[in-house]
Amino acid sequence: MNYLDIDFLSDNTLKAARQLLGTEVVTTIDGEITSGYITEVEAYLGLNDKAAHTFNGKITKKNAMMFEPYGHIYVYTMHGHNCMNFVTTSDRPEGILIRGIEPHQGIEVMKNRRGKDTDLTTGPGKLTKALGITRSEHNGTNINGEILHVLAGKTPAVIEETKRIGIDNKEEAVDYLYRFIVKGNPYISKFKGKADINNGWQ
């Protein structure tokens, strides 16, 4: 299987966030394969980003994985939900939160894990549950390892930049346009309106 070369995660986090859109993230957990095309991401730029878990550079038990070089995932919990980030760069504690995916493989498995038939992956906590990713078992897991890998997938027709979601108290960081979505794709957080032709893929 031709895993996607993830060296693009090594340098510019904002550029890498855009490049992740459309790639297919695949998990193999308990013998069950699930996957989806990434539709929504948020970039967090480390030491100077007040919304980042690594702002000011303090290393804690919670955020330590963010200070390791790119090539693995950082999973944290918020309000009981697991959230998955792809760690970026070799020398800065930056990362990309995966906020939405368009389900592809193992949709029935996703439904069972989520306990519902719709709205499976439109948010960071929803998609980790659908993919079977938890902090306790998968924080620090290698990208392109046995548990999780990334494949080339689809190409967005238009990438839209917006403010990030749920960081209302982070001063100037609230206004950074560090959230990137596949315009017109319904598999994103708080989607409103009508889906574009082909869900916004070329």
ChimeraX attribute file (.defattr): number of C-alpha atoms within 10 A of each C-alpha:
attribute: neighborCount
match mode: 1-to-1
recipient: residues
	/A:1	4
	/A:2	9
	/A:3	13
	/A:4	17
	/A:5	11
	/A:6	17
	/A:7	12
	/A:8	17
	/A:9	25
	/A:10	17
	/A:11	16
	/A:12	13
	/A:13	25
	/A:14	21
	/A:15	12
	/A:16	21
	/A:17	26
	/A:18	24
	/A:19	17
	/A:20	26
	/A:21	25
	/A:22	23
	/A:23	20
	/A:24	25
	/A:25	26
	/A:26	22
	/A:27	27
	/A:28	17
	/A:29	14
	/A:30	8
	/A:31	8
	/A:32	13
	/A:33	18
	/A:34	22
	/A:35	25
	/A:36	25
	/A:37	25
	/A:38	26
	/A:39	34
	/A:40	30
	/A:41	28
	/A:42	26
	/A:43	28
	/A:44	30
	/A:45	23
	/A:46	21
	/A:47	17
	/A:48	13
	/A:49	20
	/A:50	19
	/A:51	23
	/A:52	21
	/A:53	23
	/A:54	25
	/A:55	17
	/A:56	12
	/A:57	15
	/A:58	11
	/A:59	15
	/A:60	12
	/A:61	6
	/A:62	15
	/A:63	18
	/A:64	15
	/A:65	21
	/A:66	27
	/A:67	23
	/A:68	19
	/A:69	17
	/A:70	26
	/A:71	20
	/A:72	22
	/A:73	25
	/A:74	25
	/A:75	27
	/A:76	21
	/A:77	14
	/A:78	8
	/A:79	6
	/A:80	8
	/A:81	15
	/A:82	21
	/A:83	25
	/A:84	24
	/A:85	24
	/A:86	26
	/A:87	29
	/A:88	33
	/A:89	22
	/A:90	15
	/A:91	12
	/A:92	21
	/A:93	26
	/A:94	31
	/A:95	30
	/A:96	26
	/A:97	21
	/A:98	25
	/A:99	28
	/A:100	30
	/A:101	31
	/A:102	22
	/A:103	22
	/A:104	14
	/A:105	18
	/A:106	17
	/A:107	18
	/A:108	13
	/A:109	16
	/A:110	28
	/A:111	17
	/A:112	12
	/A:113	16
	/A:114	20
	/A:115	11
	/A:116	11
	/A:117	11
	/A:118	10
	/A:119	15
	/A:120	25
	/A:121	27
	/A:122	22
	/A:123	20
	/A:124	22
	/A:125	24
	/A:126	23
	/A:127	27
	/A:128	27
	/A:129	20
	/A:130	25
	/A:131	28
	/A:132	23
	/A:133	23
	/A:134	18
	/A:135	19
	/A:136	11
	/A:137	10
	/A:138	18
	/A:139	20
	/A:140	20
	/A:141	19
	/A:142	17
	/A:143	22
	/A:144	20
	/A:145	14
	/A:146	11
	/A:147	18
	/A:148	22
	/A:149	19
	/A:150	22
	/A:151	19
	/A:152	16
	/A:153	16
	/A:154	16
	/A:155	17
	/A:156	23
	/A:157	16
	/A:158	13
	/A:159	19
	/A:160	15
	/A:161	17
	/A:162	14
	/A:163	15
	/A:164	20
	/A:165	13
	/A:166	9
	/A:167	14
	/A:168	12
	/A:169	10
	/A:170	13
	/A:171	11
	/A:172	11
	/A:173	19
	/A:174	18
	/A:175	13
	/A:176	15
	/A:177	15
	/A:178	22
	/A:179	22
	/A:180	24
	/A:181	27
	/A:182	27
	/A:183	20
	/A:184	24
	/A:185	23
	/A:186	22
	/A:187	25
	/A:188	24
	/A:189	19
	/A:190	9
	/A:191	12
	/A:192	10
	/A:193	7
	/A:194	10
	/A:195	14
	/A:196	14
	/A:197	11
	/A:198	11
	/A:199	18
	/A:200	20
	/A:201	18
	/A:202	10
